[in-house]
Amino acid sequence: METISTSSVGASCTVDDSHCITCSDEALPARVVQLDEVLGLAQVELKGQRVEVDVTLVDDVAVGQTLLIHGGVALERLDGGR
């Protein structure tokens, strides 16, 4: 099991395989369609809808990349980087 901190205020999820033990939700892939590097936020396309997510935990995010999203936070890049 791995614990992943999802914010600077101490929220965390415990990951077991593909699900979060804390909230029973799973991280989902989403494509970046717009990026605000100053605020550390991105608009991503997730299940056909645009959603705003925090991307400050992932280095070198760019439009067009696919990110793994959980709880409104990008956890990692799925297309070749961490």
TITORDREN-121901 format. One record per atom (N, C-alpha, C, O): residue in three letters; chain; y, z, x. Coordinates in steps of 0.1 Angstrom, whole numbers, padded with zeros to 4 digits. Example, Ala and Ser with C-alpha at 12.3 -4.5 7.8 and 13.67 -1.06 7.14 Angstrom:
// residues 2
resn=Ala chain=A v=-0057 w=0078 u=0132 $
resn=Ala chain=A v=-0045 w=0078 u=0123 $
resn=Ala chain=A v=-0033 w=0078 u=0132 $
resn=Ala chain=A v=-0033 w=0085 u=0142 $
resn=Ser chain=A v=-0022 w=0071 u=0128 $
resn=Ser chain=A v=-0011 w=0071 u=0137 $
resn=Ser chain=A v=0000 w=0079 u=0129 $
resn=Ser chain=A v=0011 w=0080 u=0134 $
END
This chain:
// residues 82
resn=Met chain=A v=-0012 w=0000 u=0008 $
resn=Met chain=A v=0000 w=0000 u=0000 $
resn=Met chain=A v=0012 w=0000 u=0009 $
resn=Met chain=A v=0012 w=0005 u=0020 $
resn=Glu chain=A v=0023 w=-0006 u=0004 $
resn=Glu chain=A v=0035 w=-0007 u=0011 $
resn=Glu chain=A v=0047 w=-0003 u=0002 $
resn=Glu chain=A v=0047 w=-0007 u=-0010 $
resn=Thr chain=A v=0056 w=0005 u=0007 $
resn=Thr chain=A v=0068 w=0008 u=-0001 $
resn=Thr chain=A v=0080 w=0000 u=0004 $
resn=Thr chain=A v=0082 w=-0001 u=0016 $
resn=Ile chain=A v=0087 w=-0007 u=-0005 $
resn=Ile chain=A v=0098 w=-0015 u=-0002 $
resn=Ile chain=A v=0110 w=-0009 u=-0009 $
resn=Ile chain=A v=0111 w=-0007 u=-0021 $
resn=Ser chain=A v=0120 w=-0007 u=0000 $
resn=Ser chain=A v=0133 w=-0002 u=-0005 $
resn=Ser chain=A v=0141 w=-0014 u=-0011 $
resn=Ser chain=A v=0142 w=-0024 u=-0005 $
resn=Thr chain=A v=0146 w=-0012 u=-0023 $
resn=Thr chain=A v=0152 w=-0023 u=-0030 $
resn=Thr chain=A v=0167 w=-0022 u=-0032 $
resn=Thr chain=A v=0174 w=-0030 u=-0037 $
resn=Ser chain=A v=0173 w=-0010 u=-0027 $
resn=Ser chain=A v=0187 w=-0009 u=-0027 $
resn=Ser chain=A v=0192 w=0002 u=-0017 $
resn=Ser chain=A v=0184 w=0010 u=-0013 $
resn=Ser chain=A v=0205 w=0002 u=-0015 $
resn=Ser chain=A v=0210 w=0012 u=-0006 $
resn=Ser chain=A v=0211 w=0026 u=-0012 $
resn=Ser chain=A v=0214 w=0036 u=-0006 $
resn=Val chain=A v=0208 w=0027 u=-0025 $
resn=Val chain=A v=0209 w=0040 u=-0032 $
resn=Val chain=A v=0195 w=0047 u=-0033 $
resn=Val chain=A v=0194 w=0057 u=-0040 $
resn=Gly chain=A v=0185 w=0041 u=-0027 $
resn=Gly chain=A v=0172 w=0047 u=-0026 $
resn=Gly chain=A v=0161 w=0043 u=-0036 $
resn=Gly chain=A v=0150 w=0049 u=-0036 $
resn=Ala chain=A v=0164 w=0033 u=-0044 $
resn=Ala chain=A v=0153 w=0028 u=-0053 $
resn=Ala chain=A v=0143 w=0022 u=-0045 $
resn=Ala chain=A v=0146 w=0015 u=-0035 $
resn=Ser chain=A v=0130 w=0023 u=-0049 $
resn=Ser chain=A v=0119 w=0017 u=-0042 $
resn=Ser chain=A v=0108 w=0014 u=-0051 $
resn=Ser chain=A v=0107 w=0019 u=-0062 $
resn=Cys chain=A v=0100 w=0004 u=-0047 $
resn=Cys chain=A v=0088 w=0001 u=-0054 $
resn=Cys chain=A v=0076 w=0002 u=-0044 $
resn=Cys chain=A v=0077 w=-0001 u=-0032 $
resn=Thr chain=A v=0065 w=0006 u=-0049 $
resn=Thr chain=A v=0053 w=0006 u=-0041 $
resn=Thr chain=A v=0044 w=-0006 u=-0045 $
resn=Thr chain=A v=0041 w=-0008 u=-0057 $
resn=Val chain=A v=0042 w=-0014 u=-0035 $
resn=Val chain=A v=0035 w=-0027 u=-0038 $
resn=Val chain=A v=0020 w=-0026 u=-0035 $
resn=Val chain=A v=0016 w=-0021 u=-0025 $
resn=Asp chain=A v=0012 w=-0030 u=-0045 $
resn=Asp chain=A v=-0003 w=-0030 u=-0044 $
resn=Asp chain=A v=-0007 w=-0044 u=-0048 $
resn=Asp chain=A v=-0007 w=-0047 u=-0060 $
resn=Asp chain=A v=-0011 w=-0052 u=-0038 $
resn=Asp chain=A v=-0014 w=-0066 u=-0040 $
resn=Asp chain=A v=-0002 w=-0073 u=-0045 $
resn=Asp chain=A v=0008 w=-0074 u=-0038 $
resn=Ser chain=A v=-0001 w=-0078 u=-0058 $
resn=Ser chain=A v=0010 w=-0086 u=-0062 $
resn=Ser chain=A v=0019 w=-0078 u=-0073 $
resn=Ser chain=A v=0028 w=-0084 u=-0078 $
resn=His chain=A v=0016 w=-0066 u=-0075 $
resn=His chain=A v=0023 w=-0058 u=-0086 $
resn=His chain=A v=0030 w=-0046 u=-0080 $
resn=His chain=A v=0025 w=-0040 u=-0070 $
resn=Cys chain=A v=0041 w=-0042 u=-0086 $
resn=Cys chain=A v=0048 w=-0030 u=-0082 $
resn=Cys chain=A v=0041 w=-0018 u=-0090 $
resn=Cys chain=A v=0040 w=-0019 u=-0102 $
resn=Ile chain=A v=0036 w=-0008 u=-0083 $
resn=Ile chain=A v=0030 w=0003 u=-0089 $
resn=Ile chain=A v=0040 w=0011 u=-0097 $
resn=Ile chain=A v=0037 w=0016 u=-0108 $
resn=Thr chain=A v=0052 w=0011 u=-0093 $
resn=Thr chain=A v=0063 w=0019 u=-0099 $
resn=Thr chain=A v=0066 w=0014 u=-0113 $
resn=Thr chain=A v=0067 w=0022 u=-0123 $
resn=Cys chain=A v=0068 w=0001 u=-0115 $
resn=Cys chain=A v=0072 w=-0005 u=-0128 $
resn=Cys chain=A v=0062 w=-0014 u=-0134 $
resn=Cys chain=A v=0065 w=-0020 u=-0144 $
resn=Ser chain=A v=0050 w=-0017 u=-0127 $
resn=Ser chain=A v=0040 w=-0026 u=-0132 $
resn=Ser chain=A v=0044 w=-0040 u=-0133 $
resn=Ser chain=A v=0038 w=-0048 u=-0141 $
resn=Asp chain=A v=0055 w=-0044 u=-0126 $
resn=Asp chain=A v=0060 w=-0057 u=-0127 $
resn=Asp chain=A v=0056 w=-0065 u=-0114 $
resn=Asp chain=A v=0052 w=-0058 u=-0104 $
resn=Glu chain=A v=0056 w=-0078 u=-0114 $
resn=Glu chain=A v=0053 w=-0085 u=-0102 $
resn=Glu chain=A v=0065 w=-0093 u=-0098 $
resn=Glu chain=A v=0074 w=-0097 u=-0106 $
resn=Ala chain=A v=0066 w=-0095 u=-0084 $
resn=Ala chain=A v=0077 w=-0103 u=-0079 $
resn=Ala chain=A v=0074 w=-0118 u=-0082 $
resn=Ala chain=A v=0063 w=-0122 u=-0083 $
resn=Leu chain=A v=0085 w=-0125 u=-0085 $
resn=Leu chain=A v=0084 w=-0139 u=-0089 $
resn=Leu chain=A v=0091 w=-0148 u=-0080 $
resn=Leu chain=A v=0102 w=-0144 u=-0074 $
resn=Pro chain=A v=0086 w=-0160 u=-0077 $
resn=Pro chain=A v=0094 w=-0170 u=-0069 $
resn=Pro chain=A v=0105 w=-0176 u=-0077 $
resn=Pro chain=A v=0104 w=-0178 u=-0089 $
resn=Ala chain=A v=0116 w=-0178 u=-0070 $
resn=Ala chain=A v=0128 w=-0184 u=-0077 $
resn=Ala chain=A v=0136 w=-0192 u=-0066 $
resn=Ala chain=A v=0136 w=-0189 u=-0055 $
resn=Arg chain=A v=0141 w=-0204 u=-0071 $
resn=Arg chain=A v=0148 w=-0213 u=-0062 $
resn=Arg chain=A v=0163 w=-0210 u=-0062 $
resn=Arg chain=A v=0169 w=-0208 u=-0073 $
resn=Val chain=A v=0170 w=-0209 u=-0051 $
resn=Val chain=A v=0184 w=-0206 u=-0050 $
resn=Val chain=A v=0192 w=-0219 u=-0054 $
resn=Val chain=A v=0189 w=-0230 u=-0048 $
resn=Val chain=A v=0201 w=-0217 u=-0063 $
resn=Val chain=A v=0209 w=-0229 u=-0068 $
resn=Val chain=A v=0224 w=-0227 u=-0064 $
resn=Val chain=A v=0231 w=-0237 u=-0064 $
resn=Gln chain=A v=0228 w=-0215 u=-0061 $
resn=Gln chain=A v=0242 w=-0212 u=-0057 $
resn=Gln chain=A v=0242 w=-0199 u=-0049 $
resn=Gln chain=A v=0234 w=-0190 u=-0052 $
resn=Leu chain=A v=0251 w=-0198 u=-0039 $
resn=Leu chain=A v=0250 w=-0187 u=-0030 $
resn=Leu chain=A v=0265 w=-0182 u=-0027 $
resn=Leu chain=A v=0274 w=-0190 u=-0024 $
resn=Asp chain=A v=0267 w=-0169 u=-0028 $
resn=Asp chain=A v=0279 w=-0163 u=-0024 $
resn=Asp chain=A v=0276 w=-0154 u=-0012 $
resn=Asp chain=A v=0272 w=-0142 u=-0014 $
resn=Glu chain=A v=0278 w=-0159 u=0000 $
resn=Glu chain=A v=0274 w=-0151 u=0012 $
resn=Glu chain=A v=0283 w=-0139 u=0014 $
resn=Glu chain=A v=0279 w=-0129 u=0019 $
resn=Val chain=A v=0296 w=-0140 u=0009 $
resn=Val chain=A v=0305 w=-0128 u=0011 $
resn=Val chain=A v=0300 w=-0116 u=0003 $
resn=Val chain=A v=0300 w=-0105 u=0008 $
resn=Leu chain=A v=0296 w=-0118 u=-0010 $
resn=Leu chain=A v=0291 w=-0108 u=-0018 $
resn=Leu chain=A v=0276 w=-0105 u=-0017 $
resn=Leu chain=A v=0271 w=-0094 u=-0021 $
resn=Gly chain=A v=0269 w=-0114 u=-0010 $
resn=Gly chain=A v=0254 w=-0112 u=-0008 $
resn=Gly chain=A v=0247 w=-0114 u=-0021 $
resn=Gly chain=A v=0237 w=-0108 u=-0024 $
resn=Leu chain=A v=0252 w=-0123 u=-0029 $
resn=Leu chain=A v=0246 w=-0126 u=-0042 $
resn=Leu chain=A v=0242 w=-0141 u=-0043 $
resn=Leu chain=A v=0249 w=-0150 u=-0037 $
resn=Ala chain=A v=0232 w=-0144 u=-0051 $
resn=Ala chain=A v=0228 w=-0158 u=-0053 $
resn=Ala chain=A v=0225 w=-0160 u=-0068 $
resn=Ala chain=A v=0220 w=-0151 u=-0075 $
resn=Gln chain=A v=0227 w=-0172 u=-0073 $
resn=Gln chain=A v=0222 w=-0176 u=-0086 $
resn=Gln chain=A v=0209 w=-0183 u=-0083 $
resn=Gln chain=A v=0208 w=-0192 u=-0074 $
resn=Val chain=A v=0198 w=-0179 u=-0090 $
resn=Val chain=A v=0185 w=-0185 u=-0087 $
resn=Val chain=A v=0180 w=-0190 u=-0101 $
resn=Val chain=A v=0184 w=-0185 u=-0111 $
resn=Glu chain=A v=0171 w=-0200 u=-0100 $
resn=Glu chain=A v=0165 w=-0205 u=-0112 $
resn=Glu chain=A v=0151 w=-0198 u=-0113 $
resn=Glu chain=A v=0142 w=-0200 u=-0104 $
resn=Leu chain=A v=0149 w=-0190 u=-0124 $
resn=Leu chain=A v=0137 w=-0182 u=-0126 $
resn=Leu chain=A v=0132 w=-0184 u=-0140 $
resn=Leu chain=A v=0139 w=-0180 u=-0150 $
resn=Lys chain=A v=0121 w=-0190 u=-0141 $
resn=Lys chain=A v=0115 w=-0193 u=-0154 $
resn=Lys chain=A v=0124 w=-0201 u=-0163 $
resn=Lys chain=A v=0125 w=-0198 u=-0175 $
resn=Gly chain=A v=0131 w=-0211 u=-0157 $
resn=Gly chain=A v=0140 w=-0219 u=-0165 $
resn=Gly chain=A v=0154 w=-0214 u=-0168 $
resn=Gly chain=A v=0162 w=-0220 u=-0175 $
resn=Gln chain=A v=0157 w=-0202 u=-0163 $
resn=Gln chain=A v=0170 w=-0196 u=-0165 $
resn=Gln chain=A v=0177 w=-0193 u=-0152 $
resn=Gln chain=A v=0170 w=-0190 u=-0142 $
resn=Arg chain=A v=0190 w=-0192 u=-0152 $
resn=Arg chain=A v=0197 w=-0188 u=-0140 $
resn=Arg chain=A v=0199 w=-0173 u=-0141 $
resn=Arg chain=A v=0204 w=-0168 u=-0151 $
resn=Val chain=A v=0196 w=-0167 u=-0129 $
resn=Val chain=A v=0197 w=-0153 u=-0128 $
resn=Val chain=A v=0205 w=-0149 u=-0115 $
resn=Val chain=A v=0203 w=-0156 u=-0105 $
resn=Glu chain=A v=0213 w=-0139 u=-0115 $
resn=Glu chain=A v=0220 w=-0135 u=-0103 $
resn=Glu chain=A v=0212 w=-0124 u=-0096 $
resn=Glu chain=A v=0207 w=-0115 u=-0103 $
resn=Val chain=A v=0210 w=-0126 u=-0083 $
resn=Val chain=A v=0202 w=-0116 u=-0076 $
resn=Val chain=A v=0209 w=-0112 u=-0063 $
resn=Val chain=A v=0217 w=-0120 u=-0057 $
resn=Asp chain=A v=0206 w=-0100 u=-0058 $
resn=Asp chain=A v=0210 w=-0095 u=-0045 $
resn=Asp chain=A v=0202 w=-0102 u=-0034 $
resn=Asp chain=A v=0190 w=-0101 u=-0034 $
resn=Val chain=A v=0208 w=-0108 u=-0024 $
resn=Val chain=A v=0201 w=-0114 u=-0013 $
resn=Val chain=A v=0203 w=-0107 u=0000 $
resn=Val chain=A v=0200 w=-0113 u=0011 $
resn=Thr chain=A v=0209 w=-0095 u=0000 $
resn=Thr chain=A v=0213 w=-0089 u=0013 $
resn=Thr chain=A v=0201 w=-0084 u=0021 $
resn=Thr chain=A v=0203 w=-0081 u=0033 $
resn=Leu chain=A v=0189 w=-0083 u=0016 $
resn=Leu chain=A v=0177 w=-0079 u=0023 $
resn=Leu chain=A v=0170 w=-0091 u=0031 $
resn=Leu chain=A v=0161 w=-0089 u=0039 $
resn=Val chain=A v=0175 w=-0103 u=0028 $
resn=Val chain=A v=0169 w=-0115 u=0034 $
resn=Val chain=A v=0179 w=-0122 u=0043 $
resn=Val chain=A v=0190 w=-0125 u=0038 $
resn=Asp chain=A v=0175 w=-0125 u=0055 $
resn=Asp chain=A v=0183 w=-0132 u=0064 $
resn=Asp chain=A v=0184 w=-0147 u=0061 $
resn=Asp chain=A v=0174 w=-0153 u=0057 $
resn=Asp chain=A v=0195 w=-0154 u=0064 $
resn=Asp chain=A v=0196 w=-0168 u=0064 $
resn=Asp chain=A v=0192 w=-0175 u=0051 $
resn=Asp chain=A v=0185 w=-0185 u=0051 $
resn=Val chain=A v=0197 w=-0170 u=0040 $
resn=Val chain=A v=0194 w=-0176 u=0027 $
resn=Val chain=A v=0203 w=-0188 u=0025 $
resn=Val chain=A v=0215 w=-0188 u=0029 $
resn=Ala chain=A v=0197 w=-0199 u=0020 $
resn=Ala chain=A v=0204 w=-0211 u=0017 $
resn=Ala chain=A v=0201 w=-0217 u=0004 $
resn=Ala chain=A v=0190 w=-0215 u=-0001 $
resn=Val chain=A v=0210 w=-0225 u=-0002 $
resn=Val chain=A v=0207 w=-0232 u=-0014 $
resn=Val chain=A v=0195 w=-0241 u=-0012 $
resn=Val chain=A v=0193 w=-0248 u=-0002 $
resn=Gly chain=A v=0186 w=-0241 u=-0022 $
resn=Gly chain=A v=0174 w=-0249 u=-0022 $
resn=Gly chain=A v=0161 w=-0241 u=-0017 $
resn=Gly chain=A v=0150 w=-0246 u=-0019 $
resn=Gln chain=A v=0163 w=-0230 u=-0011 $
resn=Gln chain=A v=0152 w=-0222 u=-0007 $
resn=Gln chain=A v=0145 w=-0215 u=-0018 $
resn=Gln chain=A v=0151 w=-0213 u=-0029 $
resn=Thr chain=A v=0133 w=-0211 u=-0016 $
resn=Thr chain=A v=0126 w=-0203 u=-0026 $
resn=Thr chain=A v=0124 w=-0189 u=-0021 $
resn=Thr chain=A v=0120 w=-0186 u=-0010 $
resn=Leu chain=A v=0128 w=-0179 u=-0030 $
resn=Leu chain=A v=0128 w=-0165 u=-0026 $
resn=Leu chain=A v=0118 w=-0158 u=-0036 $
resn=Leu chain=A v=0116 w=-0162 u=-0047 $
resn=Leu chain=A v=0113 w=-0147 u=-0031 $
resn=Leu chain=A v=0105 w=-0138 u=-0039 $
resn=Leu chain=A v=0114 w=-0127 u=-0045 $
resn=Leu chain=A v=0120 w=-0120 u=-0037 $
resn=Ile chain=A v=0115 w=-0127 u=-0058 $
resn=Ile chain=A v=0125 w=-0118 u=-0065 $
resn=Ile chain=A v=0117 w=-0107 u=-0073 $
resn=Ile chain=A v=0107 w=-0109 u=-0079 $
resn=His chain=A v=0123 w=-0095 u=-0071 $
resn=His chain=A v=0117 w=-0084 u=-0079 $
resn=His chain=A v=0129 w=-0074 u=-0082 $
resn=His chain=A v=0136 w=-0070 u=-0073 $
resn=Gly chain=A v=0131 w=-0071 u=-0095 $
resn=Gly chain=A v=0141 w=-0062 u=-0099 $
resn=Gly chain=A v=0155 w=-0066 u=-0096 $
resn=Gly chain=A v=0164 w=-0058 u=-0093 $
resn=Gly chain=A v=0158 w=-0079 u=-0096 $
resn=Gly chain=A v=0171 w=-0084 u=-0093 $
resn=Gly chain=A v=0174 w=-0085 u=-0078 $
resn=Gly chain=A v=0186 w=-0086 u=-0074 $
resn=Val chain=A v=0164 w=-0083 u=-0070 $
resn=Val chain=A v=0166 w=-0083 u=-0055 $
resn=Val chain=A v=0156 w=-0093 u=-0049 $
resn=Val chain=A v=0144 w=-0093 u=-0052 $
resn=Ala chain=A v=0162 w=-0101 u=-0039 $
resn=Ala chain=A v=0153 w=-0110 u=-0032 $
resn=Ala chain=A v=0146 w=-0102 u=-0021 $
resn=Ala chain=A v=0153 w=-0094 u=-0013 $
resn=Leu chain=A v=0133 w=-0103 u=-0020 $
resn=Leu chain=A v=0125 w=-0095 u=-0010 $
resn=Leu chain=A v=0122 w=-0103 u=0002 $
resn=Leu chain=A v=0121 w=-0097 u=0013 $
resn=Glu chain=A v=0119 w=-0116 u=0001 $
resn=Glu chain=A v=0116 w=-0124 u=0012 $
resn=Glu chain=A v=0117 w=-0139 u=0008 $
resn=Glu chain=A v=0117 w=-0143 u=-0003 $
resn=Arg chain=A v=0118 w=-0148 u=0019 $
resn=Arg chain=A v=0118 w=-0162 u=0017 $
resn=Arg chain=A v=0104 w=-0167 u=0016 $
resn=Arg chain=A v=0095 w=-0162 u=0024 $
resn=Leu chain=A v=0101 w=-0176 u=0008 $
resn=Leu chain=A v=0087 w=-0181 u=0007 $
resn=Leu chain=A v=0085 w=-0194 u=0014 $
resn=Leu chain=A v=0074 w=-0199 u=0015 $
resn=Asp chain=A v=0096 w=-0200 u=0019 $
resn=Asp chain=A v=0095 w=-0213 u=0025 $
resn=Asp chain=A v=0098 w=-0212 u=0040 $
resn=Asp chain=A v=0107 w=-0219 u=0045 $
resn=Gly chain=A v=0091 w=-0203 u=0047 $
resn=Gly chain=A v=0092 w=-0203 u=0062 $
resn=Gly chain=A v=0100 w=-0193 u=0068 $
resn=Gly chain=A v=0103 w=-0194 u=0080 $
resn=Gly chain=A v=0104 w=-0182 u=0062 $
resn=Gly chain=A v=0111 w=-0172 u=0069 $
resn=Gly chain=A v=0110 w=-0158 u=0062 $
resn=Gly chain=A v=0106 w=-0157 u=0051 $
resn=Arg chain=A v=0114 w=-0148 u=0069 $
resn=Arg chain=A v=0115 w=-0135 u=0064 $
resn=Arg chain=A v=0128 w=-0129 u=0067 $
resn=Arg chain=A v=0131 w=-0117 u=0063 $
END
